[in-house]
Amino acid sequence: MNADEIIKLEKIGILNGRFLNTLKPAEDKRGMYIAEIRVYDYYELASIIKNLMKLCITAVHYDSVEVPPTIANQHIDVGLILGIALQLFPTDEFELINEISDLYDTKKDESLADSK
């Protein structure tokens, strides 16, 4: 491995530490990761869980596009569910992919220049 490749690997290591933030390794199981969501309190967490369950009930019974009448509050807060999805969306990881792609493109451009 030449010096340029080593420098690029070191840069990838630095980027890895800076951008891979969505998943954190679980301490209790090998190969498992933890993705966390941020909530204000237990009430918001309960609301998220209830809305996820209502959304799943609706999805399972797709022919009847409503929550069963046995559930008191039938409103599904889709905005809340989408907010959780946004928290879990790995934006930093996509930025890492972009940075690695830029490093690869630089290497490819250098290879093309060397072959001329």
C-alpha positions in Angstrom: 0.0 0.0 0.0 1.5 3.4 -1.0 1.5 6.5 1.2 -1.4 8.1 -0.7 -3.6 5.1 0.0 -2.6 5.1 3.7 -3.5 8.8 3.9 -6.9 8.2 2.3 -7.6 5.3 4.7 -6.7 7.6 7.6 -9.1 10.2 6.3 -11.9 7.5 6.0 -11.2 6.6 9.6 -11.6 10.2 10.7 -14.8 10.6 8.6 -16.1 7.3 10.2 -15.7 8.8 13.7 -17.3 12.1 12.7 -20.3 10.9 10.6 -21.3 7.4 11.7 -23.7 8.5 14.5 -27.1 7.0 13.9 -26.1 3.5 15.1 -24.2 2.8 18.3 -22.9 -0.7 19.0 -24.9 -2.5 21.7 -22.7 -3.6 24.6 -24.6 -6.8 25.4 -24.8 -8.5 22.0 -22.2 -8.9 19.2 -23.2 -7.5 15.9 -26.2 -5.6 17.3 -26.6 -1.8 17.2 -28.8 0.8 19.0 -30.7 3.6 17.3 -32.1 6.1 19.7 -34.9 8.6 19.4 -35.2 11.7 21.5 -38.5 12.5 23.4 -39.5 15.2 25.8 -41.1 12.9 28.4 -43.0 9.6 28.9 -46.2 11.1 27.6 -44.6 11.8 24.2 -43.1 8.3 24.1 -46.6 6.8 24.9 -48.1 9.0 22.2 -45.5 7.8 19.7 -46.1 4.1 20.6 -49.9 4.5 20.4 -49.7 6.3 17.0 -47.4 3.6 15.7 -49.8 0.9 16.8 -52.8 2.7 15.3 -50.9 3.2 12.0 -50.1 -0.6 12.0 -53.7 -1.5 12.7 -54.8 0.7 9.8 -52.2 -0.9 7.6 -53.2 -4.4 8.5 -56.9 -3.6 7.8 -56.2 -1.7 4.6 -59.7 -2.3 3.2 -61.2 -0.4 6.2 -59.1 2.8 6.2 -60.0 3.7 9.8 -59.0 2.7 13.3 -61.4 0.3 15.0 -64.2 2.0 17.0 -63.0 0.2 20.2 -60.0 2.6 20.3 -61.1 5.8 22.1 -58.9 8.4 20.2 -59.0 7.3 16.6 -56.9 10.2 15.3 -53.4 9.1 14.0 -50.8 11.7 14.4 -48.9 11.1 11.2 -46.7 14.1 11.8 -45.4 12.6 15.0 -44.6 9.3 13.2 -42.8 11.1 10.4 -40.9 13.1 13.0 -39.6 9.9 14.5 -38.7 8.6 11.1 -36.7 11.8 10.5 -34.8 11.3 13.8 -33.8 7.8 12.7 -32.9 8.9 9.1 -29.1 8.5 8.8 -28.2 11.9 7.4 -24.6 11.9 8.7 -24.1 8.5 7.2 -25.1 9.7 3.8 -22.7 12.6 4.2 -20.0 10.0 4.9 -20.9 8.1 1.7 -20.5 11.4 -0.2 -17.1 12.1 1.4 -15.9 8.6 0.6 -17.2 9.0 -2.9 -15.2 12.2 -3.3 -12.0 10.4 -2.1 -12.7 7.6 -4.5 -13.2 10.0 -7.4 -10.0 11.8 -6.5 -8.2 8.4 -6.6 -9.9 7.5 -9.9 -8.9 10.9 -11.4 -5.3 10.4 -10.3 -5.2 6.9 -11.8 -6.5 8.2 -15.1 -3.8 11.0 -15.1 -1.1 8.4 -14.3 -2.2 6.2 -17.2 -1.8 9.0 -19.8 
